[in-house]
Amino acid sequence: MSPEEREKKRRWMMEYNRRRKASSAKTAQPDLDALNAICGTRFRYGQQITVMGVRGTVSGALEGGYLLVKHKGRTYHINPHDAYPVINLSGTVTFDGWTMGPSGKLKIKKGN
């Protein structure tokens, strides 16, 4: 296979994968829009969220009011009120007893 053919095939596969991802997002987003309207949330397809200390990706919604979340190849049904969007810190955040830096490490002050 010549370099030109390889590049043509690579571009075709990128376009194919983009279309496939867009198609799956179109089918999942209406369910998410309905869930957002009912629960007062703002989730979107592909969004990174944190649930019970675990990071996952929103992959859709169920009719019973649950959020579909993918984590390590498995899909979980999560209550939308238990999920929080992932926040990337640009600096150090300090509260009363603890400090968190951009790396995500939590430092807790011991004693007074």
N, C-alpha and C positions, 0 to 999 in steps of 0.2 A: 504494500500500500504506500503510495507516494505521500509526501508531506502535505500536498494540496488536498488529496482525498481524505487524509486523516483530519485535517483542519475542518473540512466540509462536514465530515461525520460528527466531529466534536460540536460544531455549531448547531447541527440538526438535533443532536441529543440534548443540548442545553435548551433549545426552543421547545422540544418535546416535553422535557421535565418541567419547564416553566408553565406550559399549557396545562399539564396534568395537575400541578399544584394549584393553579388558579381554578381549575374545574372542581377540585375537592373543596377548596375554600368557599366557592359559591354554594355548594350543597350544605356546608356546615354553618355558614354565617346566618341564614334565616333562623335556624334553631337558636343560635346565640342571641340574635336580636330579640326574639320572643322571651328568652330567659332574662335578658337584661331589662326588658320592659316590665316583667313581672316582679323581679327581685330588686330592681333599682341599681343594678351593677353596670359596669362598662367593659366587659370582657370581649376580646376579639380573637379570631382564629389565629393560632401561631404565637400568641402572647405567652411570655415566660411568667410563671406565677410560683409562689411558695405556698405549700400546704403542709402543715405539721412539721416544718423545718426541712422539707424536701422540695427541690426545684423541679418543676414540670412544665409541659407545654400544653396549652388549651387546644383540644382537637374537636370540640363540638359540644352539644348539649343534648340532654334526654328530655322527654316529655314530662317526666315526673319532677322536674325542677332541679336536676342534677347537672353538674358540669363534667364533661369528659376530659380527663387529663392524662397525657402520655408521660411516662417516666421509665427510662431504661427498657424500652420496648414493650411495656405493659400499659394497659389502659385502665384508669381508675374512675369511679363515679364519686364525685366530690360535691358536698354542699357548697354552693357559691359563696356563702357567708363565712366559710372556713378558709377561703383562698385569698391571697394578697398578691398584688403585682410586685415583681422583683424591682428593687430600687438599687441603682448603682450610685454609690457615694463618690463624690469628687474630692472630699476632704475628710477630716476627722470629726466625728459627731460625739459630743460629750453630754451625758445626762448625770443625774445625782450620783449614782454608784458605779457607773460603767462608762467605757469609752469604746467606740468602734471606728476603725480606720477603713480606708478604701479597699483593703485586701479582704475585709469581712471578718477579721479576727476581733473577738470580743475580749476586752480587758475589764475585769470586775475588781473594784477597789475593796480590799478586805479590811474589816474593822473600821473604827473611827479614829 
